[in-house]
Amino acid sequence: MNPIALGGGFDPNTPNAARMYDYFLGGKDNFPADRAAAEQVLRFVPEIPIGIRENREFLCRAVRFLSQQGIRQFLDIGAGLPTQRNVHQVAAEHAPESRTVYVDNDPQVLSHARALLQDSPQVLVVRGDLRRPDRILEDPDVRAHLDFGQPIAVLLLAILHFISDEDDPAGIVARIRQELPPGSYMAMSHVTVDQRPQAAPGVQQVYQSASAPFIARMSSEVLPLFEGLDVVEPGVVDLHRWRPELPVVDPALEHDKPYFLCGIGRVG
Ligand SMILES: C[S@@+](CC[C@H](N)C(=O)[O-])C[C@H]1O[C@@H](n2cnc3c(N)ncnc32)[C@H](O)[C@@H]1O
């Protein structure tokens, strides 16, 4: 397995999932290897940047919704490179006292996040791997920052499609859910390949040499991740259909088959 996948060192020559995502978003925290791999992906799925922008829009709407439900604690696993409107900033717009823990297994994400996001005592950045949820949940720093006796929102946005079936994504989600007190929430988003199944092998091939493998899943494989949660309206839907705030939708997203499912579930 690639060293970065194991949370190893910084490697600019290996395409990196976080930096490719940054490139798709129009960011500058990427290297030639990332850009070359991202361009290969774009040949298979040209509309990826639109989907990724929608994912960030969903993040903002989700955090606002969660704040309105009274959530004041956020655990963002697979936080990604800092960009515009990060979780703690959106949460602070509604409730400045909100506390956020950012978790990632990528060394560059961690160093950038520590430099750019850990700008207040309410924000903590920790190294953690979603494939080992117990280590995140038992991390003393996480426990000191978040009160597990009070509701917490766990965000798993655009990360579960990097978790292989062998690592049991549904089991990971269930393990986290069991640790959360009633009134907590889990927000998740996951790419689906229903719309363009023929592109999946090519995209998987590109990510094969990257820091994290892309796992192509159909929507029928993504929906079970929400089992055990009381899913809020409008359910598990494409990103732009989750409580949209703007009436204008990019025509590239108007398909009848899912391209990137998301949803929020309450812990009973
Ligand atoms: C596509 S980015 C998503 C960033 C952000 N959550 C969003 O939705 O905009 C995926 C992030 O997950 C991280 N990641 C991938 N596999 C991971 C794992 N097993 N544990 C922790 N982080 C992981 C990557 O380093 C990357 O920063």
The ligand as a MOL file (V3000), in Angstrom:
LIG
                    3D

  0  0  0     0  0            999 V3000
M  V30 BEGIN CTAB
M  V30 COUNTS 27 29 0 0 0
M  V30 BEGIN ATOM
M  V30 1 C -12.1020 14.3280 -1.6040 0
M  V30 2 S -11.4470 14.9440 -0.1060 0 CHG=1
M  V30 3 C -12.9240 15.5230 0.7110 0
M  V30 4 C -12.6910 16.7480 1.5380 0
M  V30 5 C -13.9380 17.2690 2.2710 0
M  V30 6 N -14.4670 16.2800 3.1990 0
M  V30 7 C -15.0280 17.6640 1.3020 0
M  V30 8 O -16.0460 16.9600 1.2100 0
M  V30 9 O -14.8970 18.6870 0.6290 0 CHG=-1
M  V30 10 C -11.1450 13.4080 0.7660 0
M  V30 11 C -10.2460 13.5610 1.9660 0
M  V30 12 O -10.2740 12.3220 2.6880 0
M  V30 13 C -8.9660 12.0240 3.1160 0
M  V30 14 N -8.8850 10.5720 3.3170 0
M  V30 15 C -8.9230 9.5860 2.3870 0
M  V30 16 N -8.8780 8.3820 2.9820 0
M  V30 17 C -8.8270 8.6280 4.3240 0
M  V30 18 C -8.7820 7.7830 5.4690 0
M  V30 19 N -8.7690 6.4630 5.3500 0
M  V30 20 N -8.7580 8.3620 6.6960 0
M  V30 21 C -8.7480 9.7220 6.8230 0
M  V30 22 N -8.7900 10.5690 5.7720 0
M  V30 23 C -8.8290 10.0210 4.5380 0
M  V30 24 C -8.0630 12.5330 2.0170 0
M  V30 25 O -6.7540 12.7720 2.5060 0
M  V30 26 C -8.7780 13.8010 1.6300 0
M  V30 27 O -8.3070 14.8990 2.3660 0
M  V30 END ATOM
M  V30 BEGIN BOND
M  V30 1 1 1 2
M  V30 2 1 2 3
M  V30 3 1 2 10
M  V30 4 1 3 4
M  V30 5 1 4 5
M  V30 6 1 5 6
M  V30 7 1 5 7
M  V30 8 2 7 8
M  V30 9 1 7 9
M  V30 10 1 10 11
M  V30 11 1 11 12
M  V30 12 1 11 26
M  V30 13 1 12 13
M  V30 14 1 13 14
M  V30 15 1 13 24
M  V30 16 1 14 15
M  V30 17 1 14 23
M  V30 18 2 15 16
M  V30 19 1 16 17
M  V30 20 1 17 18
M  V30 21 2 17 23
M  V30 22 1 18 19
M  V30 23 2 18 20
M  V30 24 1 20 21
M  V30 25 2 21 22
M  V30 26 1 22 23
M  V30 27 1 24 25
M  V30 28 1 24 26
M  V30 29 1 26 27
M  V30 END BOND
M  V30 END CTAB
M  END
